[in-house]
């Protein structure tokens, strides 16, 4: 089935999401390459990625309050237009030879702020556009568009375009955002926030109201913690994968790239099948099964001595993660009050965005002290414990309103 089968409004949202994430993937490769053309210092080049990810840690919680208080459609359009203008300015700077590393850092950070707001707002755009029964299918296609653009297609395209001309990936990123803004602007005007008695003008108090709701909701709070655990464990093994391939499997770097590609394809398959699996098992059993499947995949990967078993483990873990993202997002959209969805989404995403770098740090330390296999295998019991918690809490059909 195609995006169009969910209606023309959803088709425009899907296309805008695909274009925006393709541009993000292109930019994620182009900006470090641009920095590398100005400096050979590894810290300076790596700092570009840090500048782009920092907004989630600094502004992730507040972003939800901003999304909940404004018309989300107009906010996304404003953000995409703002990022288009910034990239146009960087394009001119590159063409005139006036671009500096400081410029690149500023653009990476500003685009990261926009991405934080846009990703939060996009999660609130979907429910009014599709039937409730179609949410898993709609989310699955959106998640696949995000993964394909950000991880599978965007970065290699960005690297290739940079090799053709430094300015080309930056200009194309601006073009994809401009098209995405036009498509979002064409959506129906059904995203204005409902009037509430909440005091306006106090962003932090509104942010805390969303956090209080999340903490009091046993199912949603548990789901957020489990998502963070999944992301933490996933980063633990991924950060040592390149060394595992080279030192344990004794394979060339090209095989590492192939395995990463297999993992990305596994995630896409998971996103595609998520709706069917939920219809077959139900949401809570699906989430529990995802954690167990990921544990099995990591066990295969950690014990692998040949590339076939490693590839199967990567595909299983990545597919489970893809299904998890779709089902968790759908459950959050169904269970959260409309006027709090932005804040609950941003809080949950901030948990994941914080857990990922922490997991990478812990994985690196474990790999150094106890071996590369340990960094992969120690995640297995963590996922099994998480699966038990998911089964105990998420299978509850209803809970009192927080």
C-alpha positions in Angstrom: 0.0 0.0 0.0 1.2 3.5 -0.7 1.0 6.7 1.4 -1.8 7.9 -0.9 -4.1 5.0 0.3 -4.3 6.9 3.7 -5.7 10.0 2.0 -4.3 13.0 0.1 -3.5 15.0 3.3 -1.5 12.1 4.7 0.3 11.7 1.4 1.4 15.3 1.6 2.5 14.9 5.2 4.5 11.8 4.2 6.1 13.5 1.2 7.1 16.5 3.4 8.5 14.2 6.0 10.5 12.3 3.4 11.9 15.5 1.9 12.8 17.0 5.2 14.6 13.9 6.5 16.4 13.4 3.2 17.6 17.0 3.6 18.7 16.3 7.2 20.6 13.2 6.1 22.3 15.1 3.3 23.3 17.9 5.7 24.6 15.5 8.3 27.2 14.4 5.8 27.9 17.7 4.1 28.5 19.9 7.1 31.3 17.7 8.7 32.9 17.4 5.2 32.7 21.2 4.8 34.4 21.6 8.2 37.0 19.1 7.3 37.9 21.2 4.2 38.7 24.0 6.6 40.4 22.2 9.5 42.1 18.8 10.0 41.5 18.9 13.8 39.3 15.8 14.5 37.7 17.6 17.5 36.6 20.5 15.4 35.1 18.2 12.7 33.3 16.0 15.3 32.0 19.2 17.0 29.7 19.8 14.0 27.7 16.7 14.9 27.7 17.7 18.5 26.4 21.2 17.6 23.6 19.6 15.6 22.5 17.2 18.4 22.9 19.6 21.3 19.5 21.3 20.9 17.7 18.1 21.9 19.5 18.0 25.2 19.1 21.8 25.9 15.7 22.5 24.5 13.9 19.2 24.0 11.5 19.5 27.0 10.7 23.2 26.2 10.0 22.3 22.5 6.9 20.4 23.5 5.4 23.3 25.4 6.0 25.6 22.3 4.4 23.0 20.0 1.3 22.6 22.3 0.7 26.4 22.4 0.8 27.1 18.7 -0.8 25.9 15.5 1.5 23.0 14.7 1.1 23.3 10.9 2.2 27.0 10.9 5.0 26.2 13.3 6.4 23.5 11.0 6.2 25.9 8.0 7.9 28.7 10.0 10.7 26.4 11.1 11.3 24.9 7.6 11.3 28.4 6.1 13.8 29.6 8.7 16.1 26.7 8.0 15.8 27.3 4.3 16.9 30.9 4.8 19.9 29.8 7.0 21.0 27.3 4.4 20.7 29.8 1.6 22.9 32.2 3.6 25.5 29.4 4.0 25.3 28.6 0.3 26.2 32.2 -0.5 29.0 32.2 2.1 30.5 29.0 0.5 30.2 30.5 -3.0 31.9 33.7 -1.9 34.6 32.0 0.2 33.5 33.7 3.4 32.2 30.6 5.2 34.1 29.7 8.4 34.0 26.9 11.0 32.1 29.2 13.3 29.5 29.6 10.5 29.1 25.9 10.2 28.7 25.4 13.9 26.0 28.1 14.0 24.1 26.6 11.1 24.3 23.1 12.6 23.0 24.3 15.9 20.2 26.5 14.4 19.1 23.7 12.1 19.2 21.3 15.1 16.9 23.7 17.0 14.6 23.6 14.0 14.7 19.9 13.8 13.9 19.5 17.5 10.7 21.7 17.0 9.8 20.1 13.7 10.1 16.5 14.9 8.0 17.2 17.9 5.3 19.0 15.9 5.2 16.4 13.2 4.2 13.7 15.8 1.2 15.9 16.6 0.2 16.4 13.0 -0.7 12.8 12.2 -3.7 11.9 14.5 -6.1 14.5 13.0 -5.3 13.3 9.4 -6.0 9.6 9.6 -8.5 7.2 11.2 -7.5 5.9 14.6 -7.4 2.3 13.3 -4.8 3.4 10.6 -2.3 5.0 13.0 0.1 2.1 13.1 0.2 1.9 9.3 0.5 5.7 8.9 3.3 5.9 11.6 5.1 2.9 10.0 5.4 4.7 6.7 6.5 8.0 8.4 9.2 6.1 10.4 10.4 4.5 7.2 10.6 7.8 5.5 12.6 9.2 8.5 15.0 6.2 8.6 15.5 6.1 4.8 16.2 9.8 4.6 18.3 10.3 7.7 20.4 7.0 7.6 20.1 5.1 4.4 19.9 7.6 1.5 20.7 11.1 2.8 24.3 10.6 4.1 25.7 8.9 1.0 23.9 11.3 -1.3 25.3 14.2 0.7 28.8 12.8 0.5 28.5 12.3 -3.2 27.1 15.7 -3.9 29.9 17.3 -1.8 32.4 15.6 -4.0 30.8 17.2 -7.1 30.6 20.7 -5.6 30.9 21.8 -1.9 27.8 24.0 -2.2 25.6 21.5 -3.9 24.4 19.5 -0.8 23.7 22.6 1.1 21.6 24.1 -1.7 19.7 20.9 -2.2 19.0 20.7 1.5 17.5 24.1 1.4 15.4 23.1 -1.6 14.0 20.0 0.1 13.0 22.1 3.1 11.3 24.7 1.0 9.2 22.0 -0.8 8.4 20.4 2.6 7.2 23.7 3.9 4.9 24.2 0.9 3.4 20.7 1.4 2.8 21.2 5.1 1.2 24.6 4.4 -1.3 22.9 2.1 -2.6 20.6 4.9 -6.0 21.3 6.4 -6.3 23.9 9.1 -7.1 21.5 11.9 -4.0 21.9 14.1 -4.8 25.1 16.2 -4.6 24.3 19.9 -7.9 24.2 21.8 -8.6 27.0 24.2 -7.5 26.0 27.7 -7.5 27.5 31.2 -3.7 27.1 31.5 -1.7 30.3 32.2 0.1 31.4 29.0 3.4 33.1 29.0 5.1 30.6 31.4 6.8 28.0 29.2 8.5 26.2 32.1 5.2 25.8 34.0 3.6 24.4 30.9 6.5 22.1 30.4 6.2 20.8 34.0 2.5 20.2 33.5 3.3 17.8 30.7 6.0 16.1 32.7 3.6 15.7 35.7 1.0 14.0 33.4 3.7 11.7 32.0 5.0 10.7 35.4 1.5 10.0 36.7 0.6 7.9 33.6 1.9 4.5 34.6 1.8 3.1 31.1 3.2 6.1 29.2 5.9 6.7 31.8 6.9 3.0 31.6 6.9 3.2 27.8 9.2 6.2 27.9 11.6 4.5 30.2 11.6 1.3 28.1 12.2 3.4 25.0 15.2 5.0 26.7 16.5 1.5 27.8 16.1 0.2 24.2 18.1 3.2 22.8 20.8 2.9 25.5 21.4 -0.8 24.8 21.2 -0.2 21.0 24.0 2.4 21.3 26.1 0.2 23.5 26.6 -2.4 20.7 26.6 -0.1 17.8 29.5 2.0 19.0 31.8 -1.0 19.1 30.4 -2.7 15.9 33.2 -1.4 13.6 35.9 -2.8 15.9 33.9 -6.0 16.4 33.8 -6.5 12.6 37.5 -5.8 12.2 39.0 -7.4 15.3 36.6 -10.3 16.1 35.2 -11.3 12.8 38.5 -10.2 11.0 36.6 -8.7 8.1 37.5 -5.6 6.0 35.8 -2.2 6.4 33.6 -2.8 3.4 31.8 -5.6 5.3 31.2 -3.2 8.1 29.4 -0.9 5.7 27.4 -3.8 4.3 26.3 -4.9 7.8 25.2 -1.3 8.7 23.2 -1.3 5.5 21.6 -4.7 6.5 20.7 -3.2 9.8 19.0 -0.2 8.2 17.1 -2.4 5.8 16.0 -4.5 8.9 14.7 -1.3 10.5 12.7 -0.5 7.3 11.2 -4.0 7.2 10.2 -3.6 10.9 8.5 -0.3 10.2 6.6 -1.8 7.2 5.4 -4.8 9.1 4.6 -3.1 12.4 0.9 -2.5 11.7 0.4 -6.2 10.6 2.2 -7.4 13.7 0.0 -5.2 16.0 -3.1 -6.5 14.4 -2.0 -10.1 15.0 -0.6 -9.8 18.5 -1.9 -6.5 20.0 0.2 -3.5 21.2 1.5 -4.8 24.5 2.5 -8.3 23.3 4.1 -6.7 20.2 6.2 -4.3 22.4 7.2 -7.2 24.7 8.2 -9.4 21.6 10.3 -6.5 20.2 12.4 -6.5 23.3 12.8 -10.3 23.3 13.6 -10.3 19.6 16.2 -7.6 20.0 17.7 -9.6 22.9 17.9 -12.7 20.6 19.5 -10.6 17.8 22.1 -9.2 20.2 22.9 -12.6 21.5 23.4 -13.9 17.9 25.6 -10.9 17.1 27.6 -11.1 20.3 28.4 -14.8 19.9 28.9 -14.6 16.1 32.2 -15.8 14.6 31.1 -15.5 11.0 29.4 -12.7 9.0 26.1 -14.6 8.3 25.2 -14.9 12.0 26.2 -11.3 12.6 24.1 -10.1 9.7 21.1 -12.1 11.0 21.5 -10.7 14.5 21.8 -7.1 13.2 18.7 -7.6 11.0 16.7 -9.0 13.9 17.7 -6.3 16.3 17.1 -3.5 13.9 13.7 -4.8 12.8 12.6 -5.1 16.4 13.7 -1.5 17.0 11.8 -0.4 13.9 8.6 -2.0 15.1 9.1 -0.6 18.6 9.4 3.0 17.3 6.1 2.7 15.3 4.1 1.0 18.1 5.4 3.3 20.9 4.7 6.4 18.9 1.2 5.2 18.1 0.4 4.3 21.7 1.6 7.7 22.8 -0.6 9.4 20.3 -3.7 7.4 21.3 -3.2 7.7 25.1 -2.1 11.3 25.5 -4.6 14.2 25.6 -4.4 16.3 22.5 -3.3 19.5 24.3 -0.4 17.6 26.0 0.8 15.6 23.0 3.7 17.9 22.1 5.0 18.0 25.6 4.7 14.3 26.2 6.3 13.6 22.9 9.3 15.9 23.5 9.8 14.5 27.0 9.8 10.9 25.7 12.2 11.8 22.8 14.5 13.7 25.2 14.8 10.5 27.3 15.8 8.6 24.1 18.2 11.3 22.9 19.9 11.4 26.3 20.1 7.6 26.6 21.7 7.1 23.2 25.0 9.0 23.9 25.2 7.6 27.4 24.8 4.1 26.0 27.6 4.8 23.5 29.9 6.0 26.3 29.1 2.9 28.4 29.5 0.6 25.5 32.9 2.1 24.7 34.1 1.8 28.3 32.9 -1.8 28.6 34.5 -2.8 25.3 37.8 -1.3 26.4 37.8 -2.9 29.9 36.0 -6.3 29.3 36.1 -6.9 25.6 34.0 -6.1 22.5 31.7 -9.1 23.0 30.8 -8.0 26.5 29.7 -4.6 25.2 27.2 -6.4 23.0 26.2 -9.3 25.3 25.6 -7.3 28.4 22.6 -5.7 26.7 20.8 -9.1 26.4 19.8 -9.4 30.1 18.8 -5.8 30.2 16.4 -6.3 27.3 15.0 -9.5 28.8 14.3 -7.6 32.1 12.7 -4.8 30.1 10.5 -7.3 28.3 9.2 -8.6 31.6 8.4 -5.0 32.8 6.7 -4.3 29.5 4.5 -7.4 29.8 3.6 -6.6 33.4 2.7 -2.9 32.9 1.8 -2.3 29.2 -0.7 -5.2 29.0 -3.1 -3.2 31.2 -5.8 -2.0 29.0 -6.9 1.0 31.0 -5.6 3.1 33.8 -7.1 5.9 35.8 -6.7 9.3 34.2 -3.7 11.0 35.7 
